[in-house]
Amino acid sequence: MERCITTEKHPIKLWLRDIDEDTLTQARNLASLPFIHSHIAIMADAHVGFGMPIGGVAATRDVVIPNAVGVDIGCGVCAVRTSLTEVPRETLKAVLGAIRLAVPTGFSHHRRKQDARLMPASAKGSDVDSLPIVSREFDNALSQIGTLGGGNHFIEIQQADDRHIWIMIHSGSRNIGYRVANHYNDLAIEINRKKGGASVIERELAFLPLDTAVASRYLQEMRYCVEFARANRRVMMERIEDILQRYCAPVSFAEPVDVAHNYAALENHFGREVLVHRKGATRAGRGETGIIPGSQGTASYIVRGLGNEESFSSCSHGAGRRLGRKQAQRQLDLKAEIARLEERHILHAIRGRRDLEEAAGAYKDIEAVMANQRDLVEIVTRLQPLAVVKG
């Protein structure tokens, strides 16, 4: 539930109490900026990021902050309900093996370029050829569409409370989004340096004035990356559906639910049109369907937004990290993390100490996160993991 810090230029409204000092410092840095609209909102899964906390929402007047969107532009989650109500364990193992062959993970790409028709042709009416970084990276992206990536990206086979089997994919815009993000953050640093903006550069919050051509290009390229990330998830989902059809036929699939959680969009809040930056935050407008995944081995949720204006109609994008990646590798007990998964008969991706960075123990308790945002969303469906493919 919401609490408020009022010591900065703008209030900070938080949906968690166990915020660490580094994350709180980043929230304070944002709240001190003159172009922030109303307040900063920090979601229940918040943890430290580059410049802005992951799990942060910031509405700005007249500027865009590339680091408040992040490097994985358009990263999000896609989920599909199937007609299946059970999959035998041995069949599930075969399905996982087929998924690993069909969907490259980590730094791997497809060996052959994919059909260009799978790529989004445009975003918000912008022609691909008018977007300099997208145009430069387009050819490389043809081998990346339909790939999972690494880090906290995953594919899960899950089972809902009504027994129906779901497919869930968490992935983003791959290298094309990374290139766009870094290019425009570098330009923002250059522009801010010329105007004497050392403090925002030091705090990794360099910005672009919206009335400039460079900001317009960033927004167009950002929107393309959001559409690319959505197309990326769609391609993977269709290939996984084909695999399930092969091993479990007959099976039918509901329309996918797909939500992004790294982007900026013009919205009206508190009587003004502003640019809402969501970095690791999901839009939760009244009646909107959202997805909040847990960590490896814990529940995920399909939710319905309540349209709470105090959060800029937003909610968490997941459980949120409790431990940094290296910290998790040092501190977590490998045998205990594996036992936690195997006790629940989950086909998992923990093999060695390096994998502990994505163990459940590295993340916050998803049940506590959900309890802290009861005023932001209502739960529609609870999903328990059966099998996991990790990036």
N, C-alpha and C positions, 0 to 999 in steps of 0.2 A: 504494500500500500504506500501511497505517496507521503514523503516527508520533504522538508524544504530547508535549504541553506540560503541565508540572505546577506552574507558578508561581502559579496562581490557586487560589481556594477549591475549585474542581472541575477535574479534568483536561480538556484540550481534545485530542480525537483527530482527526487530519487525514489526508485521503487525497490531499494535494497538498503540494508543497514550495515552489511559487512563489506563496505567498500574499502579497498586498500589505498594507501597514501598516494601512490603514483597515479592511480586512476582518478582519485579526487583532485590531485593537482592539475591533471589535464582538463577536468571539468571546470575547475576554477579559471584556468587559462582561457577557455572558451567564454566563460561568463563575464570576463573582463573586456571582451571585444566590443567596440562601440556599435557595430552593425548587427548585433544579435537582436532578434525580435522576441520580446516578452521574457523568455527564460530558456534555460538548458534543461533537457529531460534526459535522465540516466536510467536505463532499463534494468530489470532485475538480474540480468546476466552479465552486467558490465565488467570489463576488465581493461587493462592498459593496452593502447594501440599506438600507432604513429600519429602524434599530434592530438587526435581526438580519441576518446575511449571507444572501444568496440562495445556496442550496446548503448551508443549515444545518439541523441537527436538534437539537431541545432537548426533553427530557422533563421535565415539571414535576410537583410534588406540590401539589395543593390550589389551583392558580391557572391561569388562561389568560391568554396575552399576545397581544392582537389583532395587534400588529405582527410577531409571530413566525409569523403566518399570511400577513399581507400584504393588500394592497388588491384583488388579483385572486383572490378566494377561489375555490377549485375549479379554477383554471387547470390545464390538463393537455393530454394528447395522445390522439388517437384514430387508429387505423390499421386498414386493411382490405386484405386480400390479394384480388386479382381473378384470374379465370381467364385473363386476357390475358397474353401473353408478348411482345407488341410493339404499339406504337402509332406509325404513321407520323408524321413530324415535322409535316406540314401538318395532319393530323388533331389532333395534340396542340395546335397553335396554335388550332384551332377550339374544342377542349375548354376551353382556358384562357379564350378570349373568352366562352364560354357560362357558365363559372364566375363570371367577373367580373360578368356580368349577374344571375346568380341569387343571389350571396352578397355583400351589402354589406361593404365594408372600411373601415378607419380609423374616423372618427367617424360614418360613414353608417349609417343604420338602414333598415329596410323602410318604404316609404311608407304601407303599410297594416298594421294590426295583424294578427298571425298568429293562427291558431286557438288558443284558450285550452287545448285538449286537448293541445297540444304541451308545455305547461308542466308541470313536476312538481307534482302535487297536494299532496304532503307530503314531508317528509324525516324519517326515523326516527320516524314516527308523529305528527309535529307538524302541526296544521291550519294552513293558510296564514293564515287570519284571526286566528290567535293571535300572529302574528309582525308586530310593528309596522312595521319598516322594509320588509320584504318586501311587506306589504299596501299600504303607501304607494306603493311603486315598481312594483307588479305590473302596472298598466295600461301604464306606459311600457315595461316589459320585454316586452310583447307585440309591440312593434315591433323589439325587439333580439334576440329568439331567432332563431337561424339567421344571425347576423352574426359576422364574423371579429374585428373590433376592429383595433387598431394595434400599434405597437411591434414586438416579436419574434414576433407571431402570424403563422401562415402556413398555406397549403395547398400540399402538394407531391404531384406525381405521381412515383413512384419505381420503380426496378427492382431486384429482389433478385438475389442471386447465382445463384438457380435460374431467372432470367429473368422470373419472374412480376412483373406490374405491381401496385404498391400505391398506395393513397391515404392520405395522412397529413395530419391537421389539428391544429394547436396553437392553442387559444383558451381563453377563460375565462368568467367570469360577468358580463362587461360592466359596465354602470353599477350594476346592482342589488348586485353584490358590493362595488363601490367604496363605495356609500352605506352598506352594512352595516358594512364595515370602519372607515370614518371615524367613524361614529356611536359605535361601541363603544370605539374608541380614545380619542375625546374624553371619554366617560364614565369610562374607566379613568384618564385624566389627572386629571379632576376628583376622583375617589375617592382617588387617590394623593396629590394635593396636600393634601387635607384631613387625611391621615394622616402628612404630613410626608415624603412620598417624593420629594423633589426630585431625587435622583440617578437614579432610574429614569425620571423624566420627561425629564431632560436627555439621557439615553442612548436615548430613544425606545423604552423597554421597559415602559411603564405596563401594569399587570396588573389582572385582576379576580379576587377570591377566588371559588372554585368554590361556596362555600356561600351565595352571594348570588343574588337573583333576576335581577340584571342579567347575571351570568355565564351563568345558565341560558338566558336569552333570546338572548345572543350565540351560544352553542353551537347552539341551535335554528336561528337565522337563518343561521349559518355553514353548517350541514348543508344547509339549503335551497339556499343559493348553490352548494354543491358539486354538488347534484343539478341545479340550473339550468344550470351550466356543462356538465355531462354531456349534458343534453338539447340544449343549444345546439350542441354538437359533433355529436350524433346527427342533428339536423335538417339541418345543413350536409352531413353525410356522405350522407344519403339523397338530397339534391338533386344532389350530385355523382355519385352512382351512377346516377341517372336520366339525367344528361348523358352519362356514359360509355356507358350502354345505347343512347342515341340515336345516338351517333357510332360506336360500336364493336361493336354487337350482332352475335352473341349474346355476352353476358358474364355470368358469375355471380360472386357475392361471398361470401367467408367471413364468419364471425361477427366483428364488430369487437373489437379490443383497445382498451380505454379506461382510462387511468390519470390520476389527479389528482396534482398535486405542490405544491399550496398548501392545507393544511388542518391541523386538529388532531384527534386521535382517541385514545380511551382504549385502551390496550394494556398487556400485562403484560411488563415487562422487569426483569431482575435481581431477581425475586422480589416485585415490587410492581406494582399497577395504577397507571399514570401517564398523563398527557396528553401524547402525543407530537406536537410541533409540527414539521411538515415545510414549510419555505419554500423552494421550488425544490429539492425532493428527492423521489424516487420510492420508494415502499415496495418492498422487495426481499426479502420473506419467502421461505423455502425453497420452491422450485418455482413461485413466482408469476411471471407474465409481466409484463414491464415494457417501456417504450419510452424510448429515449434518443436524441432527435434531434440532429443536428449543426447547423452553421450553414448559411447559404445557399450551396449549392454543394459541401457536404461530405457524407460518409456519415452515415446514421442507423442505429440498431440496435434490433432486437427482442431482448430479453434474458430470462434466467431467473434469478430471485433465488437466492442461496445462503444466505439467512437468517443473515447475520453479525450476532451480537448487539452487537458493538462499535460498529456503525453504527446501532443500533436497527433492524436489518433494513431498511436504506435504501441508496440509491445516488444518483448524480447525476441531474439532470433534463434535461441537455443538455451542450453544450460549455462554456457559461459565458463571460461577457464578459471580454475582455482590455483593451478600451478603452471609456471612457465614450462616450455618443452624440456629444456635441460634439467630444470628442477624436478620435473616428474620422473625423468630417467634416473636421477640420483636418489630420489626419496621413496618412490613407490616400490612395493614388494612384488616382484614379477610373479612368483608362485601364487600369491594371494589374489592378484588381479586375474590370473588365468582361472583360478579356482572359482572366483566370483561368477565368471562367465559360464564355466562348465557345469556348475551346480544348477544353472538354469537351462542347460542343454542348448546354449547358443553357439552356432558355428561362427567363430570369431577370427580376428586378424592379429591377435597378440602372439608373437613367436619368440621375440627376444627383448632384451632391455631397451633397445632403441624404440620399440613399438609402444613403450609405456607412455610416451608423450601423448598418445591418443587413447589411453586407458580411462575407464570410468573415474578412477581416483584422481585424475588430473582435472576433473571438471566439477562444477558445483552440483549440488543436489537438485535435480530437475523438479522434484516435488516441491521443494522450498521456493524455487523460482516461480513455479506456477501459482503457489499460494500468495506470493508477493505481488502478483498482478491480476488478482481477481477483479479489480475495478477496471481492467483494460480489455480482458477477453473472457469468454465463457468456453468451456471445453465441450467439443462436439463428439470427438472420438479419441480414445486412448489406444495407442499402438505399442505392442511389445515386440522386441526384436527376436527373430528366429535365426537369421544369418546375416553376416556383415562382410562386405568387401571394402577395404580401406585404401585410400590413396597413399 
